[in-house]
């Protein structure tokens, strides 16, 4: 079917919670049929389908360019239904900011459902946007489960921070002795002995019954409790701390239940390259599910660096002040990981990087180099997180299982190529190797030490005596180790810093792994 026989009609739909508004424009930007509201139910969808069929009967070779102004999750059912229609359609979902700017430019900033749908129809028939990538409903279910897991994680963090606030008044020394107050042993200890007064009065053998609480830590905790500077005590503080501890334990139990739900949702996804992420050493099912839910399609990212920037896994320099938990003053600036990006994915990537630093060969090598360079542990783990995202990008793009020996083979191939390629000294103009004599004399670029000869004059002055011309000097042997004349120039060796790089020289990559380019494992 040629372009001349195709009838294109732009369809603009403004979505809402209980109903939607649709407008129709032909290629001349005239109304193709009467616009109308339709409800978010079977009757409304049936009315919309009848309008499409009526247009199809009037316009042979009809192609619908549908532009949707999506209002959050309220457009999800409509989008899935439109993709099930058996007629030529191009469905694009517009960004709210873009749709608003287009409406303001062409409709004098009028805001109403009919105007919104009319602006979308005009954009569809005039601009002809490309179709938005359609994701099956299973991806939406995974996103909902991951969103619930993210909400649970934020609630757990909020409760832990509130517990920190209570302990800061009841037992401030506890946070310096317990690396993580949300650890299992710490919560069980606080559930039984919530304040410094209760811990100081407890028997040592009772404290040792707490799982994972050793003798040394129990003695230090009890000694700190006896000398605590906490000002809050009594039955009210006891109940407040116990309530927060119970709430944290309930959230942890719900998180374990969500893990099973995430596994079910991830297994229900259609076959695709995203399923290969779990083959990467260090990335488990939870991390893979969170990455797939947030990335959705790897085609959204042009490079691995774009993916790393999307999750904000990069350092930033910030001003610091105050005192750390060890009592040391903080001043000046420090470099830490940027705090933007998705919290859930970053937390899961941190745990995955710790595992990959032990079992993933490429990440382990990177971690070893960072530690050897004097980097702190968390800084090295941050580099490992970025490395994992590079591997995720490569695995998803190439649709191949993770090969732990791939990068080692690449390094060996590069080393062999470097041995076979000529060095910089061999590429400069002149003889390749001074230790090897050429089979015949050749012209080379050397410092000229021959004096310029004077042309004899045709007329000879009678008052001047004629001097015989100086004998021609012997040719200089460029391979001679000593000059043959006192006027020979001293040729200094070319320094490496003065030598310009020749074409094809290997240049080191700016990132931490010189063997990797963005998007290549």
LUMVOFI-893288 format. One line per 2 residues: their letters; for each residue x, y, z of C-alpha. Coordinates in steps of 0.001 Angstrom, whole numbers. Example, Ala and Ser with C-alpha at 12.3 -4.5 7.8 and 13.67 -1.06 7.14 Angstrom:
BEGIN
as) 12300,-4500,7800; 13670,-1060,7140
# end
This chain:
BEGIN
xx) 0,0,0; 1471,3338,-1065
xx) 1481,6524,982; -1125,8081,-1324
xx) -3676,5401,-444; -3108,5624,3309
xx) -5532,7796,5273; -3971,9012,8486
xx) -6169,10255,11312; -4765,11621,14530
xx) -6488,10454,17695; -5831,12352,20919
xx) -6930,10891,24255; -6785,12735,27567
xx) -6977,10200,30393; -8444,10522,33886
xx) -9475,8279,36739; -13105,7534,35864
xx) -13238,8431,32156; -11345,9788,29164
xx) -11884,12295,26357; -11017,11571,22719
xx) -10679,13861,19677; -10116,13037,15981
xx) -8305,15122,13323; -7604,14299,9672
xx) -4448,15209,7734; -5832,18688,7053
xx) -6242,19217,10817; -10019,19171,10493
xx) -12333,17217,12759; -12721,13688,11386
xx) -15635,12852,13687; -17314,14284,16727
xx) -15211,14161,19942; -16734,12558,23037
xx) -16152,11347,26589; -16093,7636,27338
xx) -16019,5931,30707; -13400,3560,32102
xx) -15496,408,31651; -16588,-2044,28993
xx) -19314,258,27609; -16879,3136,27196
xx) -14294,979,25440; -17004,-457,23187
xx) -18049,3060,22194; -14456,3952,21312
xx) -14069,808,19220; -17268,1567,17300
xx) -15914,5034,16498; -12728,3448,15116
xx) -14719,991,12995; -16904,3781,11612
xx) -13819,5750,10570; -12334,2632,9001
xx) -15437,2153,6855; -15284,5761,5632
xx) -11538,5857,4963; -10045,2852,3135
xx) -6467,2187,4170; -6998,3937,7509
xx) -4052,4249,9875; -4698,5643,13348
xx) -1963,7694,15002; -3017,7654,18646
xx) -1459,10067,21128; -2234,9528,24826
xx) -1795,12066,27586; -1188,9531,30353
xx) -2385,10447,33835; -275,8036,35868
xx) -1649,4524,36209; -5134,5534,34978
xx) -4050,5080,31355; -2600,1592,31800
xx) -5803,-322,31033; -6505,1811,27977
xx) -2975,1330,26594; -3155,-2440,26963
xx) -6590,-2492,25316; -5455,-371,22361
xx) -2583,-2740,21639; -5093,-5586,21315
xx) -6993,-3851,18476; -6674,-5581,15109
xx) -6238,-2468,12982; -3253,-393,11823
xx) -2296,1862,14728; 709,3840,15933
xx) 371,4366,19686; 2555,6907,21458
xx) 2377,7916,25106; 3343,11541,25643
xx) 5175,13046,28551; 2934,15440,30517
xx) 5433,18318,30297; 5783,17940,26505
xx) 2023,17726,26003; 1493,20805,28165
xx) 4083,22836,26239; 2510,21820,22918
xx) -968,22763,24155; 240,26155,25383
xx) 1875,26855,22023; -1184,26090,19859
xx) -4260,26570,22045; -3580,29754,23987
xx) -3037,28039,27376; -6627,26823,27613
xx) -6856,23884,29997; -9776,21471,29702
xx) -10211,17832,28764; -11443,18592,25197
xx) -8503,20960,24640; -6015,18431,25999
xx) -7289,15677,23700; -7426,18060,20713
xx) -3791,19073,21306; -2792,15408,21419
xx) -4671,14710,18171; -2958,17635,16445
xx) 446,16464,17672; -262,12946,16381
xx) -1298,13980,12870; 1264,16769,12407
xx) 4373,15536,14226; 3847,11795,13592
xx) 5663,10633,16750; 7204,7179,16798
xx) 5382,4407,18583; 6167,4057,22266
xx) 7657,720,23222; 4889,-1523,24491
xx) 5553,-3580,27592; 3415,-6623,28445
xx) 1229,-6388,31569; 3621,-8690,33421
xx) 6136,-5843,33534; 3550,-3612,35178
xx) 2923,-6246,37819; 6638,-6493,38529
xx) 6862,-2713,38820; 3988,-2718,41328
xx) 5654,-5401,43446; 9009,-3612,43358
xx) 7272,-342,44252; 5723,-2060,47267
xx) 9121,-3433,48241; 10589,59,47890
xx) 7836,1511,50070; 8496,-1139,52707
xx) 12211,-331,52610; 11532,3375,53116
xx) 9181,2649,55997; 11797,417,57614
xx) 14402,3166,57251; 11994,5682,58767
xx) 11398,3435,61783; 15127,2856,62271
xx) 15725,6610,62241; 12996,7089,64843
xx) 14619,4411,66988; 17914,6281,66644
xx) 16201,9384,67977; 14851,7570,71021
xx) 18201,5927,71802; 19974,9279,71472
xx) 18178,10331,74670; 17929,6980,76437
xx) 21267,5294,75613; 23408,7399,73176
xx) 26423,5102,73509; 24519,2165,72015
xx) 24827,3468,68443; 28632,3658,68768
xx) 28891,61,69999; 26362,-1461,67586
xx) 27322,-983,63956; 23710,-1539,62893
xx) 20953,-1006,65458; 18536,-2802,63123
xx) 20593,-6004,63328; 18809,-9036,64709
xx) 20838,-9206,67947; 20438,-5474,68600
xx) 16648,-5553,68178; 16266,-8577,70443
xx) 18462,-6935,73064; 16443,-3702,72972
xx) 13175,-5610,73058; 14246,-7191,76356
xx) 16385,-4361,77798; 15297,-1130,76083
xx) 17214,1476,78113; 20690,1926,79578
xx) 19277,1495,83076; 17839,-1913,82211
xx) 21017,-3112,80484; 23202,-1988,83389
xx) 21022,-3910,85855; 20879,-7093,83717
xx) 22934,-10173,84559; 25799,-10928,82216
xx) 24657,-14505,81563; 21231,-13145,80546
xx) 22855,-10832,78009; 24878,-13687,76571
xx) 21648,-15565,75769; 20986,-13001,73042
xx) 21985,-14636,69702; 25200,-13292,68118
xx) 26096,-11211,71217; 29563,-12297,72342
xx) 31147,-11809,75763; 33395,-8884,74826
xx) 30577,-6881,73295; 28245,-7667,76210
xx) 30839,-6410,78724; 31427,-3201,76779
xx) 27695,-2596,76432; 27067,-3078,80143
xx) 29999,-868,81100; 28773,1876,78753
xx) 25238,1527,80157; 26487,2047,83718
xx) 28255,5280,82681; 25668,6428,80138
xx) 24865,10108,79747; 21298,9360,78611
xx) 18637,11530,80220; 15486,9572,79287
xx) 14439,6659,81476; 11356,5128,83014
xx) 8422,2963,81882; 7255,5405,79179
xx) 10611,5353,77417; 10708,1565,77766
xx) 7382,1194,75948; 8287,3689,73226
xx) 11507,1854,72372; 9791,-1549,72466
xx) 7062,-281,70152; 9608,896,67567
xx) 11487,-2389,67820; 8288,-4393,67220
xx) 7413,-2205,64249; 10861,-2805,62716
xx) 10535,-6555,63231; 7105,-6514,61532
xx) 8524,-4611,58564; 11359,-7110,58264
xx) 8840,-9955,58249; 6817,-8231,55520
xx) 10000,-7689,53511; 10690,-11435,53563
xx) 7170,-12091,52266; 7683,-9542,49489
xx) 10818,-11386,48415; 8707,-14410,47513
xx) 6224,-12195,45663; 9065,-10587,43694
xx) 10337,-14016,42688; 6877,-14984,41442
xx) 6475,-11767,39444; 9969,-12055,37920
xx) 9413,-15661,36851; 6152,-14624,35171
xx) 7920,-12220,32782; 8014,-13205,29092
xx) 11261,-14562,27724; 13879,-11942,26951
xx) 17484,-10848,27520; 16559,-9371,30911
xx) 16376,-12895,32304; 20126,-13297,31792
xx) 20967,-10714,34467; 20870,-13347,37189
xx) 23824,-15084,35498; 26090,-12200,36585
xx) 28110,-13189,39626; 26858,-11119,42565
xx) 23416,-10178,41195; 20598,-12150,42755
xx) 16941,-12363,41900; 15898,-9351,44004
xx) 18528,-7099,42437; 17718,-8328,38935
xx) 13985,-7790,39500; 14529,-4245,40803
xx) 16792,-3407,37837; 14318,-4782,35294
xx) 11419,-2945,36951; 13239,406,36806
xx) 15018,-16,33460; 12055,-1704,31663
xx) 13885,-1548,28315; 17624,-1255,27805
xx) 16944,593,24533; 16218,3677,26640
xx) 19957,4003,27301; 22558,4669,24632
xx) 25539,3611,26742; 26530,2063,30032
xx) 27502,5508,31302; 23917,6681,30766
xx) 22670,3737,32817; 25137,4547,35610
xx) 24014,8165,35577; 20349,7117,35728
xx) 20950,5396,39064; 23405,8141,40175
xx) 26241,5719,40954; 28997,8346,40825
xx) 30941,10378,43426; 30368,13977,44438
xx) 32351,16355,46628; 30454,17846,49579
xx) 31287,20082,52529; 31388,18320,55898
xx) 31377,19501,59497; 30548,18235,62957
xx) 31737,15011,64576; 31517,11429,63416
xx) 30323,8481,65538; 33883,7834,66721
xx) 34242,11343,68136; 36562,12628,65407
xx) 35861,16134,64053; 34886,16432,60404
xx) 35998,19458,58409; 36670,20542,54856
xx) 35234,18433,52075; 34885,14754,51382
xx) 34009,12684,48358; 31028,10399,48708
xx) 28526,8742,46433; 25783,10943,45043
xx) 22535,10533,46983; 20280,10807,43962
xx) 18821,7856,42145; 16535,5073,43291
xx) 17190,4131,46914; 16084,512,46570
xx) 18264,-234,43538; 21283,1470,45113
xx) 20876,-494,48351; 20575,-3785,46467
xx) 23520,-2892,44220; 25662,-2165,47282
xx) 25006,-5656,48644; 25519,-7162,45193
xx) 28866,-5355,44816; 30054,-6763,48139
xx) 29275,-10258,46889; 30739,-9597,43430
xx) 33998,-8354,44986; 34529,-11956,46127
xx) 33061,-14064,43324; 33041,-11919,40143
xx) 36563,-11975,38608; 36334,-8585,36885
xx) 34793,-6866,39908; 37249,-8569,42250
xx) 40178,-7278,40187; 38726,-3756,40218
xx) 38140,-3884,43975; 41722,-5079,44542
xx) 43126,-2224,42452; 41063,366,44313
xx) 42157,-911,47733; 45789,-1076,46582
xx) 45498,2556,45458; 44565,3562,48990
xx) 40812,4031,48447; 38416,3511,51339
xx) 36222,423,51431; 32976,2216,50570
xx) 34660,4104,47725; 35945,832,46265
xx) 32484,-723,46588; 31039,2285,44755
xx) 33353,1595,41810; 32231,-2040,41910
xx) 28582,-942,41752; 29311,1002,38578
xx) 31158,-2006,37179; 28129,-4223,37796
xx) 25912,-1779,35914; 28330,-1928,32980
xx) 28029,-5703,32999; 24228,-5422,33207
xx) 24238,-3145,30153; 26477,-5504,28178
xx) 24559,-8676,29074; 21185,-7114,28314
xx) 22364,-5560,25035; 24116,-8636,23678
xx) 21581,-11178,25018; 24329,-13487,26261
xx) 24966,-15235,29558; 27672,-13820,31770
xx) 31134,-15238,31058; 33482,-14726,34040
xx) 36558,-15342,31843; 35557,-12909,29078
xx) 37509,-9919,30344; 40568,-12018,31135
xx) 40592,-13225,27533; 40211,-9658,26292
xx) 43192,-8534,28382; 45321,-11389,27025
xx) 44322,-10567,23442; 45224,-6914,23953
xx) 48570,-7871,25448; 49372,-10071,22447
xx) 48342,-7282,20083; 50589,-4836,21906
xx) 53552,-7189,21532; 52985,-7509,17792
xx) 52467,-3808,17101; 55558,-1600,16576
xx) 56516,722,19384; 56656,4516,19184
xx) 60432,4454,18621; 59961,2104,15678
xx) 57341,4383,14106; 59444,7577,13978
xx) 61123,8554,10743; 64525,6942,10347
xx) 66066,3529,10913; 64032,1076,12904
xx) 66820,-312,15029; 70329,1088,15367
xx) 71672,-2300,16382; 70879,-3735,12933
xx) 72904,-2490,9952; 70946,-1845,6744
xx) 71756,-3888,3673; 72353,-697,1684
xx) 72768,2980,2332; 69544,4918,2763
xx) 68668,8554,3258; 67681,9340,6818
xx) 66855,12474,8794; 69999,13414,10702
xx) 71558,16666,11823; 73591,18133,8964
xx) 77243,18778,9907; 78646,19455,6438
xx) 79716,23115,5892; 78221,25019,2997
xx) 80725,25284,118; 81372,28702,-1438
xx) 80779,29084,-5143; 83998,30213,-6996
xx) 83851,33691,-8493; 84278,34064,-12249
xx) 86484,37179,-11760; 89576,37083,-9646
xx) 90796,40218,-7933; 94484,40911,-8655
xx) 94992,42124,-5090; 93781,38879,-3525
xx) 95564,35628,-3393; 93705,32627,-4564
xx) 93003,30075,-1877; 92561,26500,-2731
xx) 89138,25170,-1840; 88856,23167,1335
xx) 88943,19453,746; 85534,17857,838
xx) 84897,16024,4026; 84147,12407,4051
xx) 80539,11368,4291; 79327,10905,7784
xx) 78360,7424,8780; 75050,7732,10654
xx) 75768,4525,12546; 79199,5641,13736
xx) 79499,5824,17521; 82047,8678,17433
xx) 82141,11812,15230; 84819,12013,12558
xx) 85322,15742,12879; 85611,18180,15732
xx) 82796,20131,14128; 80418,17179,14309
xx) 77158,18055,16070; 76244,16258,19265
xx) 72927,14493,18758; 70965,14223,22023
xx) 68666,11242,22507; 64967,11953,22099
xx) 63183,11933,25457; 59967,9958,25818
xx) 58094,13070,26996; 59202,14972,23869
xx) 58130,12297,21442; 54729,12789,19802
xx) 52409,9783,19806; 52181,8086,16480
xx) 48942,7057,14844; 47550,3838,16305
xx) 49256,4146,19678; 47302,2546,22509
xx) 45772,5108,24851; 44562,4230,28337
xx) 40848,4622,29066; 39833,7308,31592
xx) 37819,4902,33685; 39138,2538,36331
xx) 39133,-486,34052; 41382,154,31035
xx) 40098,-2920,29249; 36496,-1814,29127
xx) 34698,615,26903; 31119,1685,27697
xx) 28765,-1118,26807; 31498,-3769,26301
x) 32217,-6382,28918
# end
